[in-house]
Amino acid sequence: MENIKNNTLFREESDSIGSKKVPVEAYYGVQTLRAAENFKITGFRMHKEFINSLALVKKASAITNREVELLNKKIESAIIQACDEIVLGNLHDQFIIDPIQGGAGTSANMNINEVVANRAIEILDGEKGDYSIVHPNDHVNMGQSTNDVIPTAGKITILKLLPKVIEQLENLYEAFLAKSEEFDDVIKMGRTQMQDAIPIRLGQEFKAYSSVVKRDIKRITNVQEELKVVNMGGTAIGTGMNADDKYFEKVVPNLSIVTGIDLVQAEDLIDSTQNLDCFVSVSSAIKTCAVSLSKIANDLRLMSSGPRTGFGEINLPPKQNGSSIMPGKVNPVIPEVMSQVAFKIIGNDVAITMAAEAGQLELNAFEPLIFFNLFQSIEMLANGINTFTENCIQGITANRERCKELVENSIGIVTAICPHVGYKKAAEVAKIAMNTGEPIRNILLKNKLMTEAEINDVLDPINMTEPGISAKYLLNYKKIDL
């Protein structure tokens, strides 16, 4: 040990590059330190769940290596204890490298190897850095490679993160469903291409929102199955070099026990090591959900616009002042943030797609970027949905009279009379209404195209928003010139 400036004690460690001074109290070692110096990219550190997943992989490997008599019980126990401590949240400050790193995740793998080794050495009453007791590569990394450890830990991490997204989506689904029932009797104008179309019930719109969320739940739930296929045992390129044949057979079952996840070993480990399409599938499902929610957020901003000079059909719960200069202005901040979450997720998905495509031959070196973006997308989506549900959807109210007024003054309702007076005659009625501003109902009555009873029946809110028309009036064209 050497006393350097600021009274910090250092120990000297060496690797194939050379020697380097490592703080004596550090559980990481020389390879981690080099990576921390080389990769100052995002300013972030590795995700805590990814650290825990790495520890679980190392624990399962130690158990397996002991079972096949390649690791003695004393070292196995020390490694297991170190891993358990990490999973409990200890030593996370010792994972000092940036999540974006060259080397296909070797730096992350060596960070966990060194931290586990040095904590195990300490448990065995040795001094950190004395790798004759427990070695990061020979013991902690026994039978493994970065190239099976990192993708496996990434999959475990994603499987831990996705349930929160599904839970939040289920809450959002229930919120939309509740609003669809609350607003089922509210008639409003439907719009296509931002122009008046035909009437729809506000409850029907919210029911449609619940339907797309339900699809997203199914899509994200299903994609989890792809993640349960891991390449542990494949080592460097999927051929299993340096992995004992008994270890090869036992490591994934042991990892399933350790993680509580029903993992299976890939049938083709070379394929599973080369190709990262499963992460593209996950990212795609997350992106698809984000796109759907941003579209809904757009709808809510439009329907609540005004409130007096826009559509003004619904009220969003006021959450904060909307302007530093305009008193009383309240902006749709929650739908806005939901869309911003979507934009970020879409960008992350593009990067994930490019990274997955950019692999060459037996390995893809860009998993660090994939995991950094994918972990972020999953967490942002879960958090975005939570605030969308609690701070917006649950508090929406309908401006019933405003909705009714817009329907009654709309030209769009002429579509409902089309089967009863014919397309040409209905178009003439629409043109008159457009030019004069006179209500459709008045034009129909004045020109004796339909009786008041017929109009009331045809323009009934339910009749206008459900399949089918009143057969007794069908094609009862009036031969009256307008």
N, C-alpha and C positions, 0 to 999 in steps of 0.2 A: 504493500500500500504506500501511497505517496500523498503528502500534504500539499495541496495546491492553493491558490488564492482563495480568499473568502473562507478559509478554514475548512474547505470541502475535501474529504478524503476520497481518493480514487484507487481502484484496483486496475491492474493491467490485464486485458484479454487480447487474444489474437485469433485471427481467422486466415483464410487463404489470401486475403488482401494485405494483411499485416497486423501490427499491434495497435491498440487504442486504449485510452484511459476511460474507464467507466466509473461513475460514482459508486463508492463502495456500498452504499445503502440501496442501490438500484437492484431490482429483481430482473430487469431486462439485461441484455448483454451486448457484446460488440456488434453483432449483426443488426440488432434492433437500433442501436445508436447510429450506425451508418445510414440506415433507412430514414431515420428521423432527420438526419442532416441532408440527405439527398432529395427527399420528397416533401418540400414545403410548398404545398399546392393549395389546399382549401382552407387551412386554418382549423379544420375539424379533426377529431380523432375517430377511431373506429366505433361503430355502433355497439352499444353495450350488449345487445342481444347477440350480435355477431361474436363478440368476445366470449360470451357464455356458451355459445354453440361450439366454438373452437375448443373450449375446455371440455365439453361433453364428448367431442370426438376423441380428444386425448385420453379422457377417462375410459371410454369404451375400448380404445386400443390397448391401454395398459392392462385392463382386465383380460382382454383376449390374449395378449402376449404372455401373461401369467398362466392362463389356462393351458396354453400350448408349450409351457415350460421354457419360454425364451427370456422371461423376466422374473427375477426372484421376488419373493413375497414382500420383503422389506422395501424394495424400491417401488413395487406396485402400490403398496399402501401409502407411501409418501406422495406418489404422483396423484393417486385418487384423492387424498386429503387436499392437496394443492388445488386440484381441479374443482373440488366441491366448494372450497373457499372462494374461488373466482366466481362460480355460479351464484354464490350468495352476495356477490357485489364487492368482495374484497379485491385489492390489488388492481382495480381497474385503472388507477392512475399510472400504472406501470406500462400501459399500452399507449405508447407515445407517438406512434407513426400515423401519418396522414392516410385516410382511406383511399386516396388516389395514389397509386404507386406502381412503378414498373416491376417486372418480374413475375407476373401472373399470380401475385399474392404470396410470393416467397417471404417477403418481409413480414407480412401478417403471421404466416406460419412460424417463422423463427421467433417472432415476438412472443407467441404463446409457448413455444418450446422453451425459450430461455426463462420466461417468468415461472412456468411450472417447474423447470429443473432447479432454479435457484430457491424457490419456496420448498421444494422437496429436499434439497440439500440442507436447508435450515431446519426442517422437521427432523432430519437425521443427525442434527447437532453439528453439521459442518458449516463452513463459511461460504457465503455466496461467491460464486466464481470458481469453486473447487469442483470442476466437472469430472474429476475422478470418482466422485461419489454418485452423482446423477448427471448424465450428459444430455444436453438438449437434443442432439441428433440420434445418438446411439440408443438412448433409453426412451425419451419422451416421444420421439418421432419414429420409433422402431416399426418397421413394416409399412411405413406411410411415405407419401410424397405430398408436396404442396398441391400437386395436381389432382389428388383425390380428397385431400383434407379441405381445401378451400371451397370447391363447389358443394361438397357435402355440408359444410358448416353454413354456407349461404342458403342452401335449401331449407335446412333446419330453422334458420333465422326467419325466413319468409313464412314458413309454416307457423311460426310463433306470432308473427305480426298480422297475418291475414284475418284471424278470427275477430280482431277488433274492428276491422273494416266491415266484415259481415254483420257483426252486432249493430254497428251504427246504421248500416243499410236497412236492417230489419226494423230499427226504430223509425227511420225515415219512411219506410213502407207503411208502417202503422199510422204515422202522422198523416200521410197523404190519404190513406184509406178513411181515416176519421174525417178529414176535410171533405172528401168526396161525398160522404153521407150528410155532413152538415150543409153542404151547398147544393144538394141534389135538386132542390126546388128553385134554384136561382137560374133564370133564363138569361142568356147573354148572346151577343153576336160572336159567331165564329169567324175567323179571318184566314184567308189564304193569300200569300204574297203581300201581306200587310194591307189587303183590301177586304172590305166587308164581303162575307161569303153567305153562310146560312146560320140560323140560330143553333146554339148548343147550350147545354146546361153547364154551369160552372162546376158542378159535381162531376160531370163526365170528364172534364179536363183534368181534374185532380185524380180521378180514377185512372186515367191514362198515365199520369205521372207515377202512380203506384205500380202500374203494370211494367213500366220500363225498369223501375227499381227492382221489382221481383225478378226480372230477367238478369239483371246485374248480379243479384245474390246468387242465382243459379250458376251463372258463368264463372264467378270468382270461386264459388264452392267447388265446382268441378275441376278447375285448373289445379287445385291442391293435389290431386292424384298424381299429376306429372312430377310434382316435387318430391314425392315419396320414393322415387327411384334414384338411388345414389350410386356413385362409382367407387365407394370405399373398397379397397383391396386391389384396385387397378394400378396403384402407385403412379409412376411417371407418365406413361402413355396408354395405360389400360391393359398392358400385358401382365401386370402383377409381379414384375421383377422385384426381388428382394423381400417379397411377402411370403412367409411360410404358408404352405398349402392349407394347413389347419387354421391358421389365422385368417386366411382368405375366406374360409367357409364360415367362421364364427363372428367376424368383426361386425357385420351388419346386424345380425340378430342381437348381439350385445348392445349395439348402438340403439336399436329399437327399445330395448329394456331401459337403457340409461335416459333416453329422451322422452319415453312414453309415446313415441310416434311409431306407427306401423310402417317402418321403412323396408324397402326391398332392394336387393342388389341388382344392378342393371344386367340384363341378359348379354348385352354387348358392351363391355367396359371400354373398348376402344372408341366406339361411337359416343358413349356417355362422357368420355374425357374430351373428345374433339369438339362436340357440338353443344351449344348452349341455347337451343331452340326453346327449351322449357321456360327459360327466363323471359324470352320474347313473348311467349304465351301469357305468362303472368302479367307482364307489362302491358300487353294488349288488352287484357281483361280490365286492368286498372284504368287504362286510358279510355276504353270504351265507356266505362262507368262515368268517368270524369266528363267526357263529352256530353253524355246524356244529362248530367246534372247541370252543366253549364247552359245547355239549351233550356232547361226548365228555369234556371235563374234568369235567362233572357226574357222568357215569357212573363215571369213575375214582375220584372222591371217594367215591361210594357203595360201589363194590366193595371199596375199601380201608378202609372205615370200621371203627372199633373201636380197635385191631385185634382185641380179644377180645370186645367187647360189640356189635359191628356185624356187617356181612357178612363182613369179613375174608377175602375170596376172593382178593385180590391184594395184593402189597406194592409200594408206591411207594418209589423210592430215597430214603432219608433225606437231606435237604439242609441242615437247620439245626434248632436247638432250636425247639420250638414254643411255649414258654411261659416267662415270667419267674418264674412261681410254681409251676408243676407240673413237677417233675423228670421227665425221660425222655419228655415229650410231644413228638411229632413231627407236624407238620401238613402237609397236602398243598399246600405253598406254590406249587409250579409249576402244577398245575391251577388254583389260585386266581388266579394272575397271568394265566394264559391267558384266564380268564373276564373279568378286569378289562380286559384289552386289548380283548376283544369288546365290553364295555359302552361303552368309549370310542369304538370304531369305529362302533357303532350310533348313538351320539349325534352323531358327526361326519356320518354319513350323513343324519340328519334335517336338520342345518344345510345340507348340500350340496343336498338336495332342495328345501328352502325357498328357498335362494339361486337355484337354477336356475329355479324357478317365478316368482321375483319380477322377472325381466327385463321391460322394457317396450319395445314397438315395435322399433326397429332395433338395440338394444343391451342387454346385461345388464351392469349396473354392479357385480355382486357376485362377479366372478371372484376377487378377492383372497381372500375367505373360502373359496370353493370350493377353491382351490389350497392354502391353509394347512391346511385340514382333510384334504384328500385326500392331500397329501404325508405328513402326519402318520399317517394311517390306514395307508398303504402301508408306511411304515417300521416302525410299531408292530407290524403284522401279521407282517412278516418277522422282526423281532427276537423277537416272542412265540413264533412257530413254532420258531425256533432253540432257545430255552431249553426249550420243551415237548418237543422231540425229544431233545435231548442230556441234559437234566437230569431227564427223567421217563420218556418212552416206552421208550427203549433199556434202562433199568435195571429195568423192571417184572418181577416174578417172580410165579408163581402159587402159592397155597396149595392144593395138589392135594387133600389129605385133607379140608380144610375144605369145599371145593367138593363133594366126593363125599358128605360127611356131610349137607350141606344138601339135596342131591338125594334121598338115601335117606330122610330124615325129612320130606320135603315131601309135601303132599297133591297137589301139581301133577302128579305122575307118574301119577295116576289117569286123566288124559286119554289116556295111551298104551294103557290097557286098554279104553277106551270102545268101540272098534270090535270088540272080542272078546267083551265081556259085555253090551254095550248101554248106552245113556246112563243109563237109569233105575237099573240095577244099579250102574253105576260111581258114580253120585251117592250111592247108599246106602253104598257102600264108603267114599267120601270123608267122609260124615257120621260114620260110625263112627270113622274115623281121627281126625277133628277132635275128637270128644268124648272119646275114650279115650287118644289119643296113640299108639295101636298102629300099627306100620308097615303100609303098604298090602300089602306082600308077605305078612305074617302073616295078615291078614284074608282075602286071596284063597285062601291054602292051607287055613286053618281051615274056611272055608265051601265048599271044593272047587269054587271058581269056575274055577280054572285050575290046571294041574299046575305043578310046580316048573320043569320044562323049558320049558313055555309061558311062564311068568313070566320066566325068564332070557332067553328069546328076545325077548319083547316089551319088556322093560326094559333090553335091551342098549343101552349109550350111543349107539352108531352108529344103531341102529334108531330110537331116540327123537329123533335129531337130523337125520334125512335123510328126504326124501319116500318114501312107500310103507310098507306094513305087511305082516306075514307073512300071506299069503293063506290058508294052511292053518288059521289060527285065526280068520279073519274071521267075525264074527257067529255064532260058535259059542256062543250064549247058553246059560247054565246055568239050569235051572228050579229054583233053590234059593232058598228064603227066608232072608234074613239075620236 
